[in-house]
C-alpha cells in the first residue's frame, strides 16, 4: 500500500510525497496553521487499511465521526480538501479495494434491509424474500471474508525472514 502519510507518535505526518505532489503541497501551503489536521482528515477519509481506525465506519457516517474525533476547524467544503480526499482515494484504490468496497456496501444494504423491513405474510408478503436473504447471507459473508483476506494480503509488506514491517517503517 502506498504511504502518503506516516504515523509518528500517534500523529499523522507528511511524507516526501506531501512536498512533491502538488495537491498535497497545496494543503501545507494554504493551511499552515492546521495542515496536519487536514492531512489526518484526508488519511482517515481515504485510507482503505486496518491502520485507519475509521476503515470500518460506513462511508456516509465517516466524515461526521472523524471531524468530531479530531476536533479540528476544517472546512471540508474547501476545494483543496475535496480534491485531496478524492485524489487520495484514487491513489489508494486497487481492484481488490474496489471489490472490498462493493461487497461491504452490499452487506451493509442487506443488513439494513433485514433490520428495518417489517415482516409481512400472505400472498403479497415479503417473508419468502427475507428468508431467502437470510439463507444466502452466509455465502455472501464468506465472500466478504475472502475479499477482506485478499485486501489484507495485498497490503502486507514483508522483509527478509518473513518478518513484517511496522507501519512507521514502510
N, C-alpha and C positions, 0 to 999 in steps of 0.2 A: 504494500500500500504506500502511496506517495506520502510524503511528510511536508505539508505546507507550514505546519507549526510544530513546535516542540513543547513538551510538558516538563517544566523545571520548577521544583519546589511548589508543586501543585498549582502552577500558573502557566497559562498558555503563553508561549514566547514565539516571536517571529524567527523564521529560519532565513537562510540566504535567499530563498525564493521570494520572501516578502520585500526584499531590497531589489530584486531583479525583475519580477513580474509587475508590469505597470499598474494593474488594477489593485494589487496588494500594496504596492508602494504608495498609491494614492490614498489609501486608508491612513497610513502612517503620516503622510504629509498634510492631509486635511483634518485629521483628528489627533493633533499632537498631545492633547491632554488625556485622552482616553482610548487611544488606538489599541491598547492591549485588551480592553473590554470588547471593542469591536471585533478584534481577532478571535477572542473567546466565543463571541456570539456566532461568528462565521463558522468556526470549528464545530461548535455544538449543533448548529443547524445543518451542516453539510456532511460531516464525517460519518461514514457508514461502518463504524467499527465498535467493538465492545470497549475500546479505550474511551469512547464518548459515552458519558453517563446518561445521555438523553437518547441514545441509539434506539431504545425500545419504546420511547414515548410516541404515541400516534402523531403523525405529521401535523394534523390540524390543531393539536394542543401544544406542540413543541415550542413554538415561539413564545407563547404566553408564559409557559413554565420556565424557560431559560431566562427571560427578562426579569421575572420575579426573583430567580435564584442568583443571578449575577448582580442584581441591584445596581444596574447601570443606567445612565442617562444616554440612551442610544436611540437615535431617530432611525428606526428600521425602515422607514419610507424614503430615506435619503438614497438617491440614485447610485452612489458609490457602494453603499452597503447592500442594496438589492443586487447590483452587478456582482459583487464579491461572493455573495451566497450562491447565486446562480452559476457562476463560473467555477466555484469550488465544488459544487455538486457535480458538474460536468467532469472535472478533473478526477474526482474520487470514483466516479461511476465506471463499472466494468459490466460485462454481460451477467456475471454472477450477482452483482449488486442489483441490477435491474430485475433479475429473476427473483431475488430475495424480496425486493420491494413489492413486486407483483403478487407473489404468494402471500406475503404478510397482509397486504391490502385485502386480498380475497378472504383470508381467515378472519380479519377484523370485521369485514362486512357480514360474513356468515354468522359470527358470534353475536354481532349487534342485532342481526335479523332474528336469531333464535331467542335472544334476550328480550327483545321488545315486541315480538309478534304474539298477539293473543291467539291461543289455540282455538280453532273452531272445528266442529264436527259436521257431519251431514254431507249432502251431495255437493255443495259448493264450499265445503270447509277446506282448511289448509293442513289438517292433521297428517295426511299422507305425505305431503311435501316436506313437512317438518321432520317426520320420521325418516324419510329418505335422506335428508340433510344430516341428521344425527347418525345414520348408518354409514354414510360416506365420509363423515368428518374425520375419522381416524386415518383414512387413506390420505386425505388432504394434509392432515397434521404430520404424517410421516414424510410426505413430500416436502413440507416446510422444514422438517428436521434435516432432511438430506441437503436441501439448498443452504440451510444455515451452516451445516458442517462444511460444505464446499466453500462458503464465504470465509469461514474461519481458516480453512486450509489455504485459501488464496492470500489471506492477509498475514500468514506466518512468515517470518524471516528466520532462517537458521544460520548458525555459524558452525565452524569445524567441531566435530564431535557431537553433532545434533543438539547442541545447547541452543536455547532461544535467547535472542537479544531482548533487553528491556526496551520499553517504548522510547525512552530517552537515549538509547544507544544506537538507534537506527538512523 
